[in-house]
Amino acid sequence: MTTDPWTQATAPPAGIQVHTGFWALSFLLSLVRPRLELDGGPPTPQAWGDTFIWVAPGRHTVRCSFRWLIVSRAGDATITVDVPPGHVVQLSYDAPHWFVFIPGKWTVGAVQPLALEPGPTELSAPPSMPLAPAPPVAPAAPAPPPVAPTNPAGWFPDPSGGHEHRYWDGTRWTEHVADAGVSAIDPPAS
């Protein structure tokens, strides 16, 4: 299947809402953090609960696991979902109940429209982008290189111009970068 690059560049943003959880009697799992991977990218530790991921419309693979004692990928489970333009796919990951060595369980929830402004029945766009930045909505005129923001941590255009986005931790630019919704590691130039 061929994709028109113009259509892809102007497609509305989309997202994946992931809820990670565990059975109440497995309370020891609160000592570890689930690690989410998007499309084979690096594992990103998250808190148990809700995580929103900006993605380009299309097919995406989400993987969740956690470290447990000597096991680096306990509860490892993968799911592939199709995300329509301008929509959010809701996923739920449940960690295994007794044996952390078996896969966790993925459940696909509702597919809702993504509203950039909150509406009565639409899911509003969350302010954070933990794993992947939002794709551009429309082509824009070139802007001057951004200056280090004085605002909280988040994904911003890469000031070096080497990547589409670089993560600002609130005090400095980090090695986390993203291009076309795929995250990678590239240390910032000094």
PyMOL commands that set and color helices and strands:
alter all, ss='L'
color gray80, all
select helices_A, chain A and resi 5-10+24-31
alter helices_A, ss='H'
color red, helices_A
select strands_A, chain A and resi 14-21+35-38+44-45+49-55+58-68+71-83+87-94+105-115+123-124+154-157+165-168+173-179+182-185
alter strands_A, ss='S'
color yellow, strands_A
deselect
rebuild
show_as cartoon
